[in-house]
């Protein structure tokens, strides 16, 4: 389940963040019986990390944990150390932004966002999971796969269907050709979870604190299942539903994305004095549909077709923080013919020319569990979903279609069981599309030590802490003291906080289509 969010905390933004580090003394003795590797810490070069006082390094881990003395790969890791006296230190806070495929290095700087200095008591640890970004080796299959002039997503003709299937097969074959076979065979969630425990050992920590977003919440679920005694505190923002990993979750997501895009159309209509796209939800929807049809036969500027339109506006289904940017872009595109601005947004959001995030996404999802091997089943299920969700169903189907041909054997998903985990704080907005709210209720039922904060009517995905005092102060209290909202009986949230108010648009020229539009949001197809 991805789309353009994989680029939000992009590997490109941190590709230069690590330099070769000098030798360092060994880390303190690990709690686990198996000897841990060490991280040779050195300076970072990325300006954001430098400003935060981060240090960077690499950790050698087994390529295949069933062969602990075999080949090794390197994880890129960084750390922003605690700012309190050692007597007040609360341990390491490992982070993950989602994806799968998102770089996590910049999350090491997230501590100061927690109110009341509650984040200051932790060492914040970011890392690029195996295959991602600055970790070595990094996956890449076909960097130009998400380029312009792709076929229309909805396969309304047999030729379109054949073309997309050929593209999907070609991408899977490129992955087999351009990456080590052994790495593709060891990219499962369970492999990254074992890497997380290797990081814990290398840092000399008896237990981990963990802050996971989107797909990162699934890492937390599986870590808590496999290593329950190694969990101290865990924050899960926008929780993956383990019942649908991964085929069913994608179909559920399609419906939720379409629901949210209609909500955004209604918001645009409320501000017709700014955007001039129609005064009702139906009117704005009609304008968008007209543009999708028009650009099918005559791409704007020769490059912006219906695929590029859908890829960009899907951001409105992920984040209300982008509503004004996207409203301005749509207004300029429709009313002024400004396709150049749309092109900039597409390239900013979509990872054009760098498919690392996409390659890792598939490498994880296609091997965590066996996807249906029959194209007829995909075809039937997606057309049925398309009837309810016509905007993003086929976009998402073709995004995942290389799993039909993936060149590595699939495993079986972990049966998530959180009974051994003592303490988890969960947060989710009830109209979160990338990880629909029923998933949070399901995971809460499997983690008796969890409490869930719900934001009724909120449509944003994986953004905490982000200025909502009701939510952020509860996160701060939890990190400071371990205090959780009292758990209520039944399948329900334990406390509710109003979501942040919908944005008020500035004048149309105030929003800019540049890379700053993506800063501060986590990635994940479940950024997903």
N, C-alpha and C positions, 0 to 999 in steps of 0.2 A: 504494500500500500504505500505509496511513496508520494509522489510527484515532486514538484519543484522544491520542496522544503529541504531535501537532502543538501542543497547548496547553502542553506541558511547559516550554519556555522561551518563554512566550507573548508575542505582540506586545502584549497588554494590559499586561503587567508592565513594558514599557519604552516604552509609548506616550508617556509624558511625559518620557522620558530626554533629549530634545533640545530645545534652545532656540535662538533665532536667535543666531548667532555674529557677533562683530565681524569686520571685514575683517582679513585676514592677508596677510603677504608671500607671494610666490610660492614654491612648493615648489622644491627643487633640480631641476636639469635632468634630465629622464627619460632612461633608457637607450635607449628606442625612438625612432625618427626622428620619429614624429608627436607634436606637442606635447600634453602632458597637461593636464587640468584641475587645479584646485587645491582644497584643502579648507580652508575658513575655520574654524579650530578655535576653540571657545568652551567655556564651562562646560556640564556636564551637570546635570540636575536629579534624575534617578533616584537614590535614596539609595544603592543598591548601587554604582553607577558613581561617585558622589561619594566614597564611602568608599574606593574603589580608586584615587582620583586620576585618573580618566579625563577626557579631553576629547572633545567631541562636535562634529560638523559634518556638512556635506552635500557630495557631489561630483556635479557635473553630468556626465552621460554621454549619448551618443547614444541616442535611442529605437531607432533602426534603424542598425546599424553599417555597412550598405551606403550610408547617407546621413549621413556623419560631420558634415556641416555643417547637418543638418536639425534637427528638434525634439529637445529634450533632456528627460531625466527626472532626478530627484535621488535619489541613494543616501544613506541615513542611515549614517554611519560613526562609530566611536569608537575611542579609542586609550588604552592604558595603557603609558606609556613604560618603557624599560628602567631597571633599578635598579643597574646596574654601571657602572664607569667606561667612558667611550666607547671606550677601547682594547680592552675586552672585549666590546663590542657585537656581536651576531650577526645583526642585521637585523630585518625585520618578520616577524611570525607572523600571517598571515591565517587566520581561522577560519570554519567554517560548521557549524551544528548539524544540518542535514538537513531533512527534510520530503518533497519541497520545500514550502516555505511557512513554515519556522521562522525566527523572529527570531534574529539572531546577535549582537546588541549586548552581551548579558551575557557572552558568551564572551571578551570583552576582559579580563575579570577572572580568567581561568583560570590565568594564569601561576604564582601562588603554590601551586597544587595540585601542580605538578611537584616531586618530591623534590629535595633537595640544592641548592635555589635555581637549578636549571638553567633554569627559565623566566625568571629575572631578567635574562638577557642579551638578551632580545627585546623589541621593541615589539609588544604583543598588539593586534591589530586585529580588531574586530567590525564586522559590517555587516548591514543588512537588505537582502537581495537585491531586485532590481527587483520592484515590486508588493507587497512585504512590509512590514507594520508601519508604521514611521515614514518609509519611503521614499515618494517622491511621484511619481506618484499611487499609492495603495494599492488593490489590487483588493478588491471586495466584490460579491457577486451577490444573495444572499438570506440575511441574517443569521439568520433563524429556521428555516433548512432543517433543522438538527440538533435541532429542538425535540422535545418529547414527542409522544405519540400518532402515531408513525410506523407504517406497516404492518409486520407481521411480516416479517422478512427472507426466510425461505425461501418462495418463491412456489409454495406447494402447491396453489393454485387459479388458474385463468385470471384471475380478478379481481385477485388480489394481483399477478400478473405485470403486468397492464395498468396497475394503479395505480402500481407502482414505475417502469415505463417512462415513464408520464406525468410523474411527479415528476422523473425524471432529465432528460427533455426540457425541463421547465419551468425547472429550474435552469440548464441551458445557455442557454436563451433569456433568463433574467434576467441572466446574465453578459454576453450580447451587448448587452442594453439598458442596463446600468448601468456599463459600463466603456468606455474608449476602444478602438475597434477596432484602432488601430495598436499599442496596448500588448498586446492579446491576441495579435496576430500576431508579437510579438517577445518572447516569454516562454520561449524554449527554453533548455535547458541551455547551448548554445553562446553565447547572449546573456549569461547570467550569467558564464560563463567569460571573455568579453571584458570584462565589467565588472570582474572580478577583476584582469585585466591593466591596466585603466584605474586601479584603485586602486593597483596597484604603481607605475605611472608617476607618479601624483599624489604618492606618498610618496617619490619620488626613489630608489627601490630598483632596483638592477640585476637582482636575483633575489628571488623570494618563498620564504619558508618557509610551509608550509600545514599546518593541523591540521583534518582533515575527519571528520565523523561521519556514518554512515548515507548518505543521499543525498549528503551532502557528500563522501563518498568517490568518488562518480561525478563530481562537479565536479572533484575532484583528478585522476581518470583522464583526463577530457576536457581539462583544462588541460595536463596532462603530454603529451597527444597533440598539442595545437595549439601549445603554447608550451614545448617541452621544455627549451630553453636557459635559460628564465626560472625554472626550479625549482632551488632549493638543497637543501632538506630537506622531506620530506613525511611526515606521520603520518596513516594511514588506519585508522580504528576502525570495524569492522563494514562490510564491503565489499560494495557492490552488484555483482551479476553482470551484466556488460555483454551477455551472450548473450541475456538475457531481457527487455531493455528494450522495453516495460514490461509487456506483457500476460502473457508467460510467467513473469516474476518474481513477479507477483501470485498466479498459480496455485500456484507452488512455495511461496510464503509461507503460503498457506492451510493446507497440510499441516503445515508446521513449527509454526504457531501452535497447531493442535489437539494436536500431540504435546506441546508445552510445557504446555498447560492440564491435560493428564492428569498430567504430572509434578507440577504444583501440587496437584491433587486428592490425589495420594498423600502429599504433604507435609502437607496439612491433616489427612489421616487419621492420620499419625504423631503429630499433636498433638491428638488427640481429647479429651484431658483439658482442653485449653484451649478448643477450638472446638465440641465436642459435635455434630459433623456426620457422624460415621461413622468406623469404625476401619479401613476399607479404602478403597483408591482407588475401587473400584466403588460402595461405599456413598456416598461423597461425590458421585460423579458422578450417582448416582441422585437424591440430594437436589437437586442443581442442575437436573437434567432436570425434576424435579417442579415446581420453582419456575418454570422456563421455560413449562411447560404451564399451570400455575395462573394466571400473570399474563397469559397470552395472552387469557384470557377475563375476568379480573378484575384489572386493573392495581393494584398496591399503591399506596394513597394516591391512586388515580386517575391516576397518572403513571408508575409504574415497571412497565413491561412487559418482555417478553423482549428487546427491542432494548436497553433500558437496562441490563438485567442483563449481556448479552453485552459491551456497550461497556465496562463497568467491569471485569469479570473478565478481559478481554483484557490488561489491564495486567500480570497475573501472567505472561502469556506473553512480555512484554517485559523485565520487571525483577524479579529476586529481591528487590531492595530494597523492593519494595511488597508482598511476600507477607504480611507480618504485618498490614499495614493492611487488605488485602483479606480475609484470613482473619477478622479481627475484624468487618469490615463484613458478610461473608456470615453469620457466626454471629449477629450482632445482627439481620440481616434475617430469617433463618429462625427463630431461636429466640425472638426478642423482637418481631418484626413492625416493626422499626425501619427503615421505608422512608425517613424523613427523612434519615438518615445516608447512605443509598445515593443519594438525590437530590443531596446535597451533593457526593458523589464524582463523579457523572455530570456535574454542572455544572463541577466543577473540571477534569476530564480532557477533556471533550468540546468545549469551545469554543462552548457554547450562547450564542447572541446575538451572536457574532462569527465570521463565516465567512471572514475574511481568509486564514487558513492553508489552508483547504479550497479556496478559489477559486484561490490560487496553485498549490497542488498540482495541480489539474486543468489549469490554464493551461499548466504545464510538461509534465506527462505526456501530455496529449492532443495536444500539438503536437510533442514530441520525435520521435515516430514515429507512423505511422498505426495505430490500433487496428483490430481486425476490424470491418468495417462491417455484417456480418450478425449480427443478434440471434440467429439460430438457432445460429451458432457459439458465441457467448457461452453460450447456454442449454445446449447440449450439453456444452461444456467444464466449465462450473460444476456441472452435475449430476453429471458423472463425478468431479469433485474432491470434491463434497459427500459422495459415498459413502465417501470416505476421511477427510474432514475436515468433519463436520457442524456444528461450532460457528461457524466464522468465514468459511466460503466465501461464502455469499450476502451476509453483511454487507459483505465486501470487494468483491464483484461490484457491488452497488448503489452503493458508494462511488465506483467507477470508471465506472459506467454513463453519466454525462453525456458521456463521451468519444464515445459513439455519435452525439451531436448537437452536438459542440463547434463553436462559431462561428468558428473560425480554422483555417487550412490547416495540416496536419501536414507535418513535414519528414522527413528521414532521419537516423537516429542516427549519431553519430560512430563510426567504426571505431577502437576503443581500441587504441592501440599505444604502449607505454611504453619502447621500446628507446632512446629518446633521453634518458630520465630516469636520472640517475646514482644517486639515493639515495632510498629509500622504506622506512619502517617500517610494517608492517601488524599489526593486532591483531584477533583475532576469537575469540569463544567458540564451540565447535563445535556447540552446539545453539541458537545465536542464530536466532530465528525470523524476524525482520524482514528480515535479510539472511543467508540460509542459507550455511553454511560453504563449500560448493562454489564460491560466488562468490569467496571469498578465494583459493582455490587457482587459479581461473581467472585472476584479475587478477595474482597472483604470476607465473604463467607468461608473462604479457604484459609484465611489468616485470622484466627481468633484473637490475636494480639493487635489487630489493626483497627484504626478509627478513620472514618472517611468524611472529608469536608466536601460538600456539594455546593455548586454555584448554579442554582436553578435558572434556566433560560440563557446561560452563557454559551457562546458558540466558539470560543477560542480554545486552542490546543497547546498544552505544555508550555506555559509561560511564567511560572512562579520562580522567585518572588518578583512581582511586577507592579507594585504600588496599590494593591488592594489590601487595605489595612486589616480588614477582618481575617483574610487568609494569611497574609504575611506575618502578622503578629502571632498567630497560632503556630506557624512554622518556627518562628523565633523562640517561642516558649518551649516547643518540643526540642529544638536543638540545644537550648540552654539547660533545661531541667529534665527532659524526657516526658514532660506532661502531655498526655493525649486527651482530646475531647472524650467525655464519658461515652461508652459504647451503648447504643440502644438495642433492644431486642428486635429480631426480625431482619428481613432483607431490605435495608434502608440505609440512608446516610445517617451519620451520627450528629452532624451539625451542618447548618446551612449558612452560607454567606452570599449576599447579593453580588452578582458579577460587576465588573467595572461598567460604567455607563457606556452606551454606544457613542462613538466619537462624533464630534461636531465638525463638519468640514470647513476648512479655510477657503479662501478664494482659490479658484482652480489652478492658478499659476503657482501657488505656494508649495505644492507637493513636487518633488523631484524624483525622477527615475534614475537613481544611482545606487551604488552598492550599500550606502548607509541604510537603505530601506530594509535590508535583511539583518542588520546587526541586532544582537540581543535576543533573537529567537532561536530556539533549539531546532535541531534537524530531526527528520524522521519521516519515513513514509507513514509510520504509525505516529511521523513527523511526522511519520511518517512520514 
